[in-house]
């Protein structure tokens, strides 16, 4: 793994996450009480032995930069390798948005050229998983493929008119690719994680962008499979994974993490998930609180009722307040007598006394950052 580097692209379409991504990238979305989405991706790479990781950023990257910092929490603050933040080069014409993954790779070709590793693990940042990436790389080396794609058969990852799906032969070689089909024909969902030689990636990106192509899936992988000009195979990830591409999927993930079995499968002892450390007092419970099946982060003050909810650091639940099936991000407040159900509160959101908010479970209410209700 000394000859392997990581590259994470944080440029997904976030329109379906509405207020939650107005000021942050999907990779910086808070999840599971104290983590961010990108924590799982960086931790998987570090656990696999990757010591040189670049994170390609786009608009609204300040929250992500603040969270990653120097990479100390992931032991990526060495002198030679380590964590490299790759923000966009802003000009009057370039407002910080890459048209696609290939443009992002080409714009950061200097990072690839400077890196000494010959193999690249390239990943998007809107899928949460905890994988043995060293096994993925070993599969790539053993099979001698030009590109190895990581995929899952998890049916919950299927989306109509969204995603990339693979048809495989008995040897695991990719025979056909569907990109954003109206109704997916194949059950193998590509997880936007691939292994490729560094020089080949640089060459493909440079030639593609020079011809006005932008998408890795549609313009590179699909074309290579159709032309049979490269050998592309696939590696199955058999663990649980979640696609964070909408308010509903974000809400569902956090609710599912409350299940001890799913939580144990995601936060494995042999594959720890690292995150930024924030020194806080332990959670404080008042004289007569009620907490049922919930994740309570450090720094919280609980004096009311909390059911089936995820509370991030510094959240305050007043006496006689009732929180049910909710996600409350850092430093949120629910005042006395308030009742909220099926809601997502962004940072520093405040629900005032005796307020009542009840959203449908299939379409939770989203309260933006610093909003007072």
C-alpha positions as CSV (number, residue, x, y, z in Angstrom):
1,X,0.0,0.0,0.0
2,X,3.0,2.3,0.1
3,X,2.6,2.6,-3.7
4,X,-1.1,3.7,-3.4
5,X,-2.5,7.2,-3.0
6,X,-6.1,8.4,-2.5
7,X,-8.1,11.0,-4.3
8,X,-11.5,12.2,-3.0
9,X,-13.8,14.3,-5.2
10,X,-16.3,16.4,-3.3
11,X,-18.3,17.7,-6.3
12,X,-21.7,16.0,-6.3
13,X,-25.0,17.5,-7.3
14,X,-26.5,18.6,-4.0
15,X,-29.7,20.3,-5.1
16,X,-31.9,17.6,-3.5
17,X,-30.4,18.3,-0.1
18,X,-31.8,21.9,-0.2
19,X,-31.0,24.0,2.9
20,X,-28.5,21.4,4.3
21,X,-26.0,22.1,1.6
22,X,-26.4,25.9,1.2
23,X,-23.2,26.5,3.1
24,X,-21.4,23.1,3.0
25,X,-20.5,20.3,0.7
26,X,-22.1,16.9,1.0
27,X,-18.8,15.6,2.3
28,X,-19.1,18.0,5.3
29,X,-22.6,16.9,6.2
30,X,-22.8,16.1,10.0
31,X,-23.9,12.5,10.6
32,X,-24.3,10.0,13.5
33,X,-23.9,12.5,16.3
34,X,-20.3,13.6,15.9
35,X,-19.0,12.6,12.4
36,X,-19.0,14.1,8.9
37,X,-19.6,12.1,5.7
38,X,-16.0,12.4,4.6
39,X,-14.7,10.8,7.9
40,X,-15.8,7.4,6.6
41,X,-14.0,7.8,3.3
42,X,-10.7,9.1,4.8
43,X,-10.8,6.6,7.6
44,X,-11.3,3.7,5.0
45,X,-8.2,4.9,3.1
46,X,-6.1,5.3,6.2
47,X,-7.2,1.9,7.6
48,X,-6.2,0.4,4.2
49,X,-2.6,1.8,4.6
50,X,-2.9,4.9,2.3
51,X,-0.8,7.7,3.6
52,X,-1.1,10.3,0.7
53,X,-4.7,11.6,0.2
54,X,-5.9,14.6,-1.8
55,X,-9.3,16.1,-1.3
56,X,-10.6,18.0,-4.4
57,X,-12.9,20.8,-3.2
58,X,-15.5,22.9,-4.9
59,X,-17.8,25.7,-3.8
60,X,-18.7,26.0,0.0
61,X,-15.6,24.2,1.0
62,X,-14.7,26.2,4.1
63,X,-16.6,23.9,6.5
64,X,-14.9,20.9,5.0
65,X,-11.4,22.6,5.3
66,X,-12.1,23.5,8.9
67,X,-13.1,20.0,9.7
68,X,-10.1,18.3,8.0
69,X,-7.5,20.8,9.2
70,X,-4.0,19.4,9.0
71,X,-5.2,15.8,9.0
72,X,-3.9,15.1,12.5
73,X,-6.9,13.1,13.6
74,X,-6.2,10.6,10.7
75,X,-2.4,10.7,11.3
76,X,-2.0,12.4,7.9
77,X,0.2,15.3,9.0
78,X,3.6,13.9,7.9
79,X,6.3,15.8,6.2
80,X,6.3,13.9,2.9
81,X,2.9,12.4,2.4
82,X,-0.3,13.3,4.3
83,X,-3.6,15.1,3.7
84,X,-3.7,17.6,0.8
85,X,-6.5,20.1,0.5
86,X,-7.0,21.0,-3.2
87,X,-9.4,24.0,-3.4
88,X,-10.6,25.3,-6.9
89,X,-8.6,27.9,-8.6
90,X,-11.0,30.9,-8.7
91,X,-11.1,33.4,-11.5
92,X,-13.8,35.6,-13.0
93,X,-14.7,32.8,-15.3
94,X,-14.3,29.9,-12.9
95,X,-16.6,30.4,-9.9
96,X,-15.4,27.3,-8.1
97,X,-17.5,24.7,-9.9
98,X,-16.0,21.9,-12.0
99,X,-18.2,20.7,-14.9
100,X,-17.3,17.1,-13.9
101,X,-14.9,14.8,-12.2
102,X,-12.5,14.7,-15.2
103,X,-12.2,18.5,-15.1
104,X,-11.3,18.3,-11.4
105,X,-8.7,15.7,-12.0
106,X,-7.1,17.6,-14.8
107,X,-7.1,20.9,-12.8
108,X,-5.2,19.1,-10.1
109,X,-2.8,17.2,-12.4
110,X,0.2,18.8,-10.6
111,X,-0.7,16.9,-7.4
112,X,-0.8,13.6,-9.3
113,X,2.5,14.4,-11.1
114,X,4.2,15.3,-7.8
115,X,3.0,12.2,-6.0
116,X,5.3,9.2,-6.0
117,X,2.7,6.5,-5.8
118,X,1.8,4.7,-9.0
119,X,-1.8,3.5,-8.1
120,X,-4.7,5.8,-7.3
121,X,-7.9,5.0,-5.3
122,X,-10.4,7.5,-6.7
123,X,-13.6,8.1,-4.7
124,X,-16.6,10.4,-4.7
125,X,-17.8,11.6,-1.4
126,X,-21.6,11.1,-1.1
127,X,-21.6,7.4,-0.3
128,X,-21.0,6.3,3.3
129,X,-19.2,2.9,3.7
130,X,-16.4,1.4,5.7
131,X,-14.5,-0.8,3.4
132,X,-11.2,-2.8,3.3
133,X,-9.6,-0.7,0.5
134,X,-6.4,-2.7,0.8
135,X,-8.4,-5.8,-0.4
136,X,-9.8,-3.7,-3.3
137,X,-6.3,-2.7,-4.3
138,X,-5.1,-6.3,-4.0
139,X,-7.9,-7.5,-6.2
140,X,-6.9,-4.8,-8.8
141,X,-3.2,-6.0,-8.7
142,X,-4.0,-9.7,-8.8
143,X,-6.4,-9.5,-11.8
144,X,-4.1,-7.2,-13.8
145,X,-7.0,-5.0,-14.8
146,X,-6.6,-1.5,-16.2
147,X,-9.4,-0.2,-13.9
148,X,-11.2,-1.9,-11.0
149,X,-14.6,-0.6,-9.9
150,X,-16.1,-1.2,-6.5
151,X,-19.8,-2.1,-6.5
152,X,-22.6,-3.3,-4.3
153,X,-25.7,-5.4,-4.7
154,X,-27.6,-3.6,-1.9
155,X,-31.0,-2.9,-3.4
156,X,-31.4,0.3,-1.3
157,X,-28.7,1.9,-3.5
158,X,-30.7,1.7,-6.7
159,X,-32.2,5.0,-7.9
160,X,-34.4,5.7,-11.0
161,X,-32.7,8.1,-13.4
162,X,-29.6,8.2,-11.1
163,X,-26.4,6.2,-10.6
164,X,-24.3,3.8,-12.7
165,X,-25.0,0.1,-13.0
166,X,-22.8,-2.7,-14.2
167,X,-23.3,-6.0,-16.1
168,X,-20.6,-8.5,-15.1
169,X,-19.5,-11.8,-16.5
170,X,-18.6,-14.8,-14.4
171,X,-15.0,-13.6,-14.0
172,X,-16.1,-10.2,-12.7
173,X,-15.3,-8.3,-15.9
174,X,-17.5,-5.4,-16.9
175,X,-19.6,-6.3,-20.0
176,X,-21.9,-3.3,-20.1
177,X,-22.6,-0.1,-18.2
178,X,-25.9,1.8,-17.7
179,X,-25.5,5.5,-16.7
180,X,-28.5,7.2,-15.1
181,X,-31.1,4.8,-16.6
182,X,-34.8,5.5,-16.1
183,X,-35.2,2.0,-14.6
184,X,-31.9,0.2,-13.9
185,X,-31.6,-3.2,-15.6
186,X,-28.6,-4.5,-13.7
187,X,-28.4,-5.1,-9.9
188,X,-24.7,-4.2,-9.5
189,X,-24.6,-0.6,-8.4
190,X,-21.2,1.2,-8.9
191,X,-20.2,2.9,-5.7
192,X,-18.1,5.7,-7.4
193,X,-14.9,4.1,-6.1
194,X,-12.2,2.9,-8.5
195,X,-8.6,1.9,-8.7
196,X,-6.4,3.0,-11.6
197,X,-2.8,3.7,-12.4
198,X,-1.9,7.3,-11.8
199,X,-0.4,8.0,-15.2
200,X,-3.4,6.4,-16.9
201,X,-5.8,8.6,-14.9
202,X,-3.9,11.7,-15.8
203,X,-3.8,10.8,-19.5
204,X,-7.5,9.9,-19.6
205,X,-8.6,13.1,-17.9
206,X,-6.3,15.3,-20.1
207,X,-7.6,13.8,-23.4
208,X,-11.2,13.8,-22.3
209,X,-11.3,17.4,-21.2
210,X,-9.5,18.4,-24.4
211,X,-12.4,16.9,-26.3
212,X,-15.1,18.6,-24.2
213,X,-15.9,15.5,-22.0
214,X,-16.6,15.8,-18.3
215,X,-18.1,12.6,-16.8
216,X,-15.9,9.7,-15.7
217,X,-18.8,7.3,-15.8
218,X,-20.4,8.3,-19.1
219,X,-17.5,9.6,-21.1
220,X,-14.7,7.3,-19.9
221,X,-15.9,4.0,-18.3
222,X,-18.8,3.5,-20.7
223,X,-16.7,4.3,-23.7
224,X,-13.8,2.0,-22.7
225,X,-16.3,-0.9,-22.1
226,X,-18.0,-0.4,-25.4
227,X,-14.8,-0.1,-27.4
228,X,-13.2,-2.9,-25.4
229,X,-10.0,-0.7,-25.4
230,X,-9.3,-1.4,-21.7
231,X,-9.9,-4.2,-19.3
232,X,-12.3,-3.1,-16.6
233,X,-13.4,-5.5,-13.8
234,X,-15.3,-5.1,-10.5
235,X,-14.9,-5.8,-6.8
236,X,-18.0,-6.5,-4.7
237,X,-18.3,-4.6,-1.4
238,X,-20.5,-6.8,0.8
239,X,-21.0,-4.4,3.7
240,X,-23.8,-1.9,4.2
241,X,-23.6,1.4,2.4
242,X,-25.7,4.5,2.2
243,X,-26.1,7.0,-0.7
244,X,-26.5,10.6,0.8
245,X,-28.2,12.3,-2.2
246,X,-31.4,13.7,-0.7
247,X,-33.0,14.9,2.5
248,X,-34.8,11.6,2.8
249,X,-31.7,9.5,2.4
250,X,-29.8,11.7,4.9
251,X,-32.7,11.3,7.4
252,X,-32.9,7.6,6.8
253,X,-29.2,7.0,7.4
254,X,-29.2,8.8,10.7
255,X,-32.3,6.9,11.9
256,X,-30.8,3.5,10.8
257,X,-27.6,4.2,12.8
258,X,-29.8,4.0,15.9
259,X,-30.1,0.3,15.2
260,X,-27.3,-1.4,17.3
261,X,-26.7,-4.1,14.6
262,X,-26.2,-1.6,11.8
263,X,-24.1,0.7,14.0
264,X,-21.8,-2.2,14.9
265,X,-21.4,-3.2,11.3
266,X,-20.5,0.4,10.3
267,X,-18.3,1.2,13.3
268,X,-16.2,-1.9,13.3
269,X,-13.4,-2.4,15.9
270,X,-10.9,-3.5,13.2
271,X,-11.8,-0.5,11.0
272,X,-12.2,2.5,13.3
273,X,-13.8,5.8,12.0
274,X,-11.8,8.9,13.0
275,X,-13.1,12.4,13.2
276,X,-12.1,15.8,14.4
277,X,-11.8,16.0,18.2
278,X,-13.7,18.7,20.0
279,X,-13.1,19.0,23.8
280,X,-16.6,19.1,25.5
281,X,-18.0,18.2,28.9
282,X,-19.9,14.9,29.0
283,X,-23.6,15.0,28.2
284,X,-25.6,16.4,31.3
285,X,-29.0,14.9,32.2
286,X,-31.4,16.9,34.4
287,X,-33.5,15.7,37.3
288,X,-36.2,13.9,35.3
289,X,-35.3,13.4,31.6
290,X,-36.4,10.6,29.4
291,X,-34.1,9.3,26.6
292,X,-35.2,6.4,24.5
293,X,-33.1,4.8,21.7
294,X,-31.1,7.9,20.8
295,X,-27.6,9.0,20.1
296,X,-26.5,11.8,22.5
297,X,-23.2,13.5,21.8
298,X,-21.0,15.1,24.4
299,X,-21.8,18.6,25.6
300,X,-25.6,18.1,25.4
301,X,-28.0,19.2,28.2
302,X,-31.1,17.0,28.4
303,X,-34.0,18.0,30.6
304,X,-36.9,16.9,28.5
305,X,-38.0,13.8,26.5
306,X,-35.9,12.5,23.6
307,X,-37.1,9.5,21.5
308,X,-35.4,7.9,18.5
309,X,-33.3,10.9,17.8
310,X,-29.7,11.9,17.0
311,X,-28.4,14.9,18.9
312,X,-25.0,16.4,18.0
313,X,-22.6,18.2,20.4
314,X,-23.9,21.0,22.5
315,X,-27.6,20.5,22.0
316,X,-30.0,21.8,24.7
317,X,-33.4,20.2,25.3
318,X,-35.4,22.1,27.9
319,X,-37.7,20.8,30.6
320,X,-41.1,19.6,29.2
321,X,-39.8,19.7,25.6
322,X,-40.4,16.6,23.5
323,X,-38.1,15.6,20.6
324,X,-39.2,12.5,18.5
325,X,-37.5,11.1,15.4
326,X,-35.4,14.2,14.9
327,X,-31.8,15.1,14.0
328,X,-30.5,18.2,15.8
329,X,-27.1,19.4,14.8
330,X,-24.5,21.2,16.9
331,X,-25.7,23.8,19.4
332,X,-29.3,23.5,18.5
333,X,-31.9,24.3,21.2
334,X,-35.5,23.2,21.9
335,X,-37.2,25.4,24.5
336,X,-39.7,24.5,27.2
337,X,-43.0,23.0,26.1
338,X,-42.0,22.6,22.5
339,X,-42.8,19.4,20.5
340,X,-41.0,18.5,17.3
341,X,-41.3,15.2,15.3
342,X,-39.6,14.1,12.1
343,X,-37.5,17.3,11.8
344,X,-33.9,18.1,10.9
345,X,-32.4,21.1,12.7
346,X,-29.2,22.6,11.3
347,X,-26.6,24.2,13.5
348,X,-27.7,26.8,16.0
349,X,-31.3,26.4,15.1
350,X,-33.7,27.3,17.9
351,X,-37.3,26.1,18.5
352,X,-38.9,28.6,20.9
353,X,-41.3,27.9,23.8
354,X,-44.5,25.9,23.1
355,X,-43.7,25.7,19.4
356,X,-45.1,22.6,17.6
357,X,-43.5,21.1,14.4
358,X,-44.6,17.7,13.0
359,X,-43.4,16.6,9.6
360,X,-44.2,13.4,7.7
361,X,-41.7,10.6,8.2
362,X,-41.2,10.3,4.5
363,X,-40.5,14.0,4.0
364,X,-39.0,15.5,7.2
365,X,-39.1,19.2,7.9
366,X,-35.7,21.0,7.5
367,X,-34.9,24.0,9.6
368,X,-31.9,25.9,8.3
369,X,-28.8,27.1,10.2
370,X,-29.4,29.9,12.8
371,X,-33.2,29.9,12.1
372,X,-35.4,30.6,15.1
373,X,-39.0,29.1,15.0
